[in-house]
Amino acid sequence: MENALTILVLDDDPAIQRIIKAYLHRRHNVFLSSRPSEAMAVFEAENIDIFICDIRLPEMDGITFIKKVKEKYPEVEIIMISSHAGMEEVVEIMHIGAFDFFKKPFDLNDIQMSIERTSKYRDKKIELKQSELKKTFLNKELHEKIGYEIVSVSNSMEIIKQTMAKVAQADDTSVLITGESGTGKELVARGIHMLSNRSDEFFGAVNTSAIPEPLFESEFFGHKKESFTGAIQEKEGWFEVANNGTLFLDEIGDMPITLQIKMLRVLEDRRFNKVGSPHAKSFNIRIIAATNKDVESLKSGDKFRSDLFYRISTFQINIPPLRDRPEDIPVLADHFLQFYALKMKKPLKSIAPGVNEILLNYNFPGNVRELRNLCERAVILNNGGVINESCFPEISGFTKPPESNYGNVYNLDEIERRTILEALSASGNNLSKASKLLGLQWNALYRRIQKYNIRAES
């Protein structure tokens, strides 16, 4: 039965049991018991929503039994009935957790009104609890990643934080966040969500490039039970789960062109059909997308539909790489070191002065994500709570290549050749270190060395 409640009636009067069950059983699932021991057995076997209980009972009085029920099943709503209770008893009953009370003899309207009041109260309580759980989960997840605020002191990031606060208030505006991998695009997206009027609703993050084409509609729109082979139960898609909240589409620049067409149609119509359902559902979601692709290449329409680009990029935020805001490196490192020391319950007495020097001399091709990983490993490696250069073996001894001065040279091959030479010089001709300085895989660097015959030159 749709919207049916599961109700347990405890009364030692068979006539009362019959009256209540005859009235309620067509709309609800009703169980009867004559003794507290019988009622407790039902509680253990069934998921009871509402408990209707007499005050005068065999084995023990109703008030004592209610206390036991509330201790073991606090979510159950309780209605008391009695022909003997005075005002003091009624007050005590309400104080220990009963929601409603009516006296014997009663008519059917008494039961109906009490069930309706209790059911509405129960629904509101569940709704409030779910809302609080959502908010707690989102805040916890955001804090665990880096803290509620984006840690920075650079002017460029301060401007981004101010921009986030402004665009958050326009909670229907689509946002495109661009930047290299590891710069914190998802963190900015979550920050916009948390600052918006949708903050109490769900934030869904999905890597669009990781969804196989055959599963696209099922993942985003959901499916009905038995709508295709393997659909053993109904599933909600992202547009249903995140309704009224925010949907973060990560790596959207890598989405296959065939899927871009489907995504565009849904975003334009603001409606979708579950797989296996003829009925369209509307949604109210803010779309925030992210990509590490160059914006101009997306706009060109070569591998990414220009109409989808303009649909998702009403407002654009570009996050600069960490190497372009070196003033953020020391404060981020301090934050991550403190964070992981606390998480691992390891002492952190001091950070040696040389740590900032080696961090500032490193190029961070992996951006903030790489710095965070380095700090996590440093906390694991530290001895006695002192973080020093030896805790960063991956980058100790690295120096940034000198600033290039190409004059009026505009030949890309020549610029690339000179840059590789500088990286090799800065790394002592160590291919592995040079490739990290250049943000390349070592085998990609080796191919370029062969291309420019650099080994013979150096």
N, C-alpha and C positions, 0 to 999 in steps of 0.2 A: 504493500500500500504506500502510495506516494505521500510524503510528509507525515507518515505514521510515527507515533511515539510508542515506546515500550513502557508500559505502566504496570507496577506491582501493587496489589491491594492486600493489606494485612488487617484482617478483622475476624474475630472469632464468631461473628454472627453470620450464619449462612445466607440469611435473607439479604443483608447488606451487600454481601459478596455478589449475589445474583443480580441485584438491582444495578450495581455499578458496572458489572461485566456486560449485562444486557444493553446498557446504554452506550458503552464505550467500544465494544469489540468490533463494530463495523468500521470504525475509523482508526483504531489503534490496536496494538498487540497487548493483550491484557493477561496477567498472571495473578493467580489467587493463592493466598496462604492464610492459615488460621493461627499459626504460632510463630514467634520470632525465629526459632530454629529452622522452620520451613522457609521463611522469608530469606534468611541468610543463605540457604542452599540455592534459592533462585538468583540472588545477587551474584553468587559465585559462577552460575551457569549462563546468565544472560546479562546483556548490557542495558541496564535499567536507566530510563530517562527521568521518570517521575515516580515517587513512592507515596502512596496514600495509606496512612497508618492511623489506627485507633489508639487512643491514650490508654484505655483499660484493656490489658492483654493477659493471657496466661503466661507462665514462665518468668516474665518480668514486666514492669510497667513501660508504657510507650516512650516516655521521656528518656529513660535509661537506654532503651534500644535505639532511639534516634541518635543519641550521642555515639553509640558504637558504629552505626551506619555512616554518620558524617566523618568519623575518624578514618574508616576504611574506604569509603566511597564519597569523597567530598564533592564530586561533580553532580551527584544525584540531587534533584530538587524534591522537597518534601511537602506534602499537604497533610495536615492533621485533622482528624474528625473525632468528635466526642459529644456525648450528651451530658457529661458531668463537669467538664473543665470550667473553672472560674477564671477571672481576669488575671490573677497572678500566674496561674498555670499557662495561660495563653502567652503572656509576656515571656515566660521562661522558654516556652516552645520556640517562639520566634528568635529568642536570643541564641539558642543553640543551633539554629540553622534552618528551621522550617520556613518556607516562603509564605504559606497560606494556611487558613484554618476555617472550617465551617462546622456548625453544630448539627447533631441529630435531634429530632428527625429533619431530614432535608428533602428537597425536591430535585428534579433533574436539572433545573436551571442552576442550582448551587454547584453541582458537579461541573456543568458546562463552563460557567464563569470562572471557577477556580482553575480548571485545566487551561483555559485560554490565558488567564493572567500568568500562571506559572510557565506556560510554554513561551510566551512573549519575553518574560524575564530571562528564561534560559537561553533563547536565541540571541538576545542582546549581550548577555554575558559571554557567550561563545564568540560572537562577532568582535567584542572588545578584546578578548584574550588573543584571538588570531591577529588582530591589528597590532597589539603590543608585541607578540612574538615576531611578527614581520619586522617591526622597527628595531627590536633588540638584535635580531639576526643580522640585519643590514649594518647597524652600527658596529656590532662585534666584528663582522667581516671587514669593514672598512678600517677599523682600528688595528686589526691583526696584520693588514697589509703594510701600512705605513703610519697610521695615526689619522685622526679625523682631519687635521690640517695637512696641506701639502707643505712639506718641509723645504724651505728655500729662503734665500736672502737676496737673490738677484732681481734686478729691475724687470727683466723679461718675464720671470715667473710671477712677480707681484702683479704685473699687468694681466697675465692669464687668470690669476685668482679673482681679480676685480671683474674681468670679462665673464668668468663663470657665474659670479653672483648676479650679474645683469641678465645673462641669457637664461638663467634658471627661472626667473620670474615669468618669462614667456614660455610657459610649459607645454605649448603645442608646437613650438618652433623646432624643426629638425636641425641637428648639429652634426657637422663633420669635423672630426679631430684628426689632424695629420701629424706625422712625426716619425722618426726612426724607431725601430724595434727597441723596446726597453725604456722608452722615455716616460712612460706612465700615462698612456692614453686612456686605459680603462679606469685608472684612479681619477682622472679629470672627469670622465663620464659619470662615475659614481658620485663625485662631488657635486656635479650639476644636479643629479637626481636628488641628493640629500638636501640641497638648498632650495629645491622647488616645492610647489604645492603638492607634488606627487610623492613626497618623501615617505609617507605612511604606506604607500603601495609597493608592489614588487618591482625589483630591478632584475631584469633577465639579461645575462651576457652569453652570447653565442658566437663561436668562431665560424663565420659563414664559409670560409674556405675549407673547413674540415668536414662539411656535410656532403655525403655522396649524392649525386643528382637523383637517383631513384628514391632517396629518403627525404628529399627536400620538402615535399608537400606534407608528409606525415610529421616531420619535425616542426615545421612552422605552423601548419594548420590543424594538426591532429588527425585522428581517424576514428571511425566507428568500429565497434566490435565486428569481426568477421568480414570487414570490408575488403580484405585481401588475405592471401595465405600467410599465416603467422600472426595475424591480428587477433590474438586471443582475448583481448579486452580493449575497451575504449580508452583512447589516449588524448590528452589535451596537448595542443601544440603551443609554441611560444606566444603566438598572438592571443591565445586564450589565457595562458598562465599569467602573462604580464599585462593583461587588460587593466586600464586606468593607471598603469605605472609607466616604466621606461624600459625600452628594449634596446640593448647595446649590440650593434652588428659589427663585430670586430673583423679585421682583415677583409673588408668588403671589396677592396680593389682586386682581390684574387678570386672573386666569385665568378664561376663560368658564365659566359654570355647568355646561355639558354636559361639559366636560373635568374639572371638579371631581369629578363623579360617578365617572368612570373612575379618577382619582387616588385617591380615597377607597377604592374597592374594592381596588386593588392594595396600598395601604398597610395595609389591614386583613388581607388574605389573605397578604401577604408573598410573593406568587407572581405571575407574569405569563406570558403566552403571546406568543411571537414571531408577528408577522404571517405567516400561511401555515404555522404549525406547530401540531399538535394537542397537543403536549406542554408542560405547564406547568413553569416553572423557578422555583425559590425563590431568594431573595436575602437577604443580611445586610448592611444598609446603615443608617447613621445619617442621618436626615433633618434638615437645617437649612433652614428657610424664612425668607424676609424679605419685608417689605412696608413701603411708606411710607403705607399706609392707617391710619386710626384703628382701634384694637383694638375699641372698642365697636361701630363700624359693621360690622366683620367678625363679631362675636359675634351681631349682631342677626338674621343669616340672611337679610337682604334681598337682597344681591347676592353673598354668599359663604355657602356651606353651613356652618351652625354645627357639624355633626358633623365636617366636615373641619377646621374651626378647632380643635376640641378634640383632634383626632388629631395635628395638627402643633405644638400649643402646650403640650406637657407642661411645658416650661420657657420662660419669656419673658425677653428682654433688650431693654430700650429704650435707644437711644443718644440722648442729648440733642443738640439742634442746637448748632452752634459758637457762636452768639450767646449761648447760655446758659452757656457756660464760656469766657469771654474770656481767662482766664489761660492757656489752651492756645494762643491765637493766636500769641504771640511765639515759643514753643518750636517750634511746628509750622512757622512761617515760616522760622526759622533752619535747621531740619532740611531743608526743601524747597530752600531756597536753596543750602545746602551740597551737597545731593544732585545738583541739576541742574548746578551749577558743575563738580562732579567728572565727571558724565556727559558734559557738553559740552566738558570739558577747558579751561574758562575760569577765569582767576584770580578769587578772591574775597577781596579784601583787607579790606574792612570793610563794615558795614551801618550807614547813617546813623541817628542817634537818631530822626529824624522818621518813619522807616519804620514803627516799631511804633505810633506815634501815629495815622497814617492807617489802619493796619490795624485798630486797636482802635476807630476811629470808624466803621468800615464794618459793615454788618449781616450780610453773608455769607448771602444767600438760598440759594446753592449749597453752603454748608457747607465741609467739608474739601476736597472735590473742587475747588471754586472757588478756595480759597486755594492749592492745589497748582498750578492752572493759572496763577494770577496770578504765583506765584513762578517758574514756568518761563519765562513771558514776561519777567519782570524780569531774569532771568539773561541772556536774549538781548539785552535792551536796554541792559544796564549798560555803562559805559565805564571802562576801566582797572581793573576789579575792584571798583568802589565801587557798592554798591546804595543808591540814594537815592529820594526821593519821585517823581522824574521817571521812574523805572522802573515806576511804577504809575499810568499815565495814566488808567486806567479808573475809579479810585476817589479820586484826588487831589482834595482840596477837599470831599469828602463829610463830613458830620457826622451823627451819630446824632440822630434827632428827640428832643426833650425827653420826659421821662416824662409820660405822660398822667394827668390827675387828673379822672376823670369823676364823682366823688362818688357819688351813688346813681342815676346814669343807667344803666338796663338795656336801653334800646331799642337793638337791634343796628344799625339804620339810622343812628341818631344817633352811635353809637360809631364806625361805619365812616366817616361823614362827617367827624367830627372828626379821625380818624386820617389821612385823606387830606389834610385841611387842614394838619396838622402836617408831613406828608411833603413837601408842596408848599412850605411855608415853609422847611423845612430844606434843600431843594434849589434854592432861589431860583426857584420856579415852573417848574423844568425837568422836563418830563413824563418824559423818559427816565430821569433820575436818580431822580425820585420813584418811578417804577414799580419800579426796582431796590431802593429802600429798602423798598417794600411787598411785594416778592417777586411782582409781577404783570407780565404782558406790558403794554406801553405802551397797546395798543388796549383791553385790559380796564380799565385805569385811566381811559382817555378815556371809556368808556361810563359808568363810575361818576360821573365829573365831570359828565357831562350829566344823569345821573339825579338828582344832588343839586344841580344848578344852581350848582356850586362856582365856576365861572369868573366869574360875576357877583359872587359874594361876595368872592373874593380880589382 
